[in-house]
């Protein structure tokens, strides 16, 4: 579907302050899933709560999915989460979400 996109977790996200439209929305989603709460000065509740760390992998996946959906609804309502899959090694404690979103509008 042309208005659905996959947004991976990215480290060292480079911000394009001039981004508009779809590019801006996808950049915002990437920022949300790449930021941990309490790490953003002046906006401590922004993004994802990291309390899912050190939980059993199946519990962590479920909690993370719920928190990703809630955070995107709150901070980027122009995007609707369609699916979330994980990349990485669960047994080694590595979970990298890849979020498929539909751009509303």
C-alpha positions in Angstrom: 0.0 0.0 0.0 1.6 3.3 -1.0 0.8 5.2 2.2 2.3 2.6 4.5 6.0 2.7 5.6 8.4 0.7 7.8 10.3 2.8 10.3 13.2 1.0 12.0 14.8 1.9 15.3 17.8 4.0 14.3 20.7 5.1 16.4 22.2 8.5 15.9 19.1 9.8 14.0 20.0 12.8 11.9 17.3 15.3 12.0 16.2 17.3 9.0 14.7 20.4 10.5 13.2 21.3 7.1 11.3 18.1 6.6 7.7 18.3 5.7 4.8 16.0 4.8 5.5 12.3 4.9 9.2 12.7 5.5 8.5 14.8 8.6 6.0 12.3 9.9 8.3 9.3 9.4 11.2 11.2 11.0 8.9 12.0 14.0 8.0 8.3 14.4 11.7 7.3 14.2 12.4 9.8 16.9 9.6 8.5 19.1 10.8 4.9 18.9 14.4 5.9 19.3 14.0 8.1 22.4 13.7 6.9 26.0 11.6 8.9 28.5 13.4 11.2 30.9 16.1 11.8 28.3 14.6 14.8 26.6 15.1 18.0 28.6 12.0 20.1 29.2 9.8 17.2 28.0 10.6 14.3 30.3 7.6 12.2 29.4 8.3 12.2 25.7 8.7 8.9 23.9 9.1 5.4 25.3 9.3 4.2 28.9 12.3 2.0 29.3 11.0 0.1 32.2 10.5 -2.9 29.9 14.2 -3.6 30.0 15.3 -6.7 31.7 11.9 -8.4 31.4 11.4 -11.8 29.9 11.5 -11.4 26.1 7.8 -12.2 25.5 6.7 -9.7 28.2 9.1 -7.1 26.9 7.7 -7.4 23.4 4.1 -7.1 24.5 4.9 -4.1 26.8 7.0 -2.4 24.2 4.3 -2.8 21.5 1.7 -1.2 23.8 4.0 1.7 24.6 5.0 2.3 21.0 1.4 2.4 19.9 0.5 4.8 22.8 3.5 7.1 22.2 2.8 7.4 18.5 -0.9 8.1 19.1 0.1 10.8 21.5 3.1 12.5 19.8 2.4 11.8 16.1 -1.3 11.3 15.5 -0.9 11.6 11.7 0.6 8.1 11.8 -1.3 5.0 12.6 0.6 1.9 13.7 -0.3 -1.1 11.5 2.2 -3.6 12.8 5.3 -4.0 14.9 8.0 -6.6 14.3 11.3 -7.1 16.1 14.8 -7.5 14.8 17.6 -8.8 17.0 18.4 -11.7 19.2 15.8 -12.2 21.9 17.9 -14.7 23.8 20.7 -12.1 23.9 18.3 -9.4 25.1 18.4 -7.4 21.9 15.0 -6.1 20.6 14.9 -3.6 17.8 11.3 -2.6 16.8 10.4 -2.0 13.2 7.1 -0.2 13.1 4.9 -0.2 10.0 2.7 2.9 9.9 0.0 4.3 7.7 0.1 8.0 7.1 -3.3 9.5 7.8 -4.6 12.1 5.5 
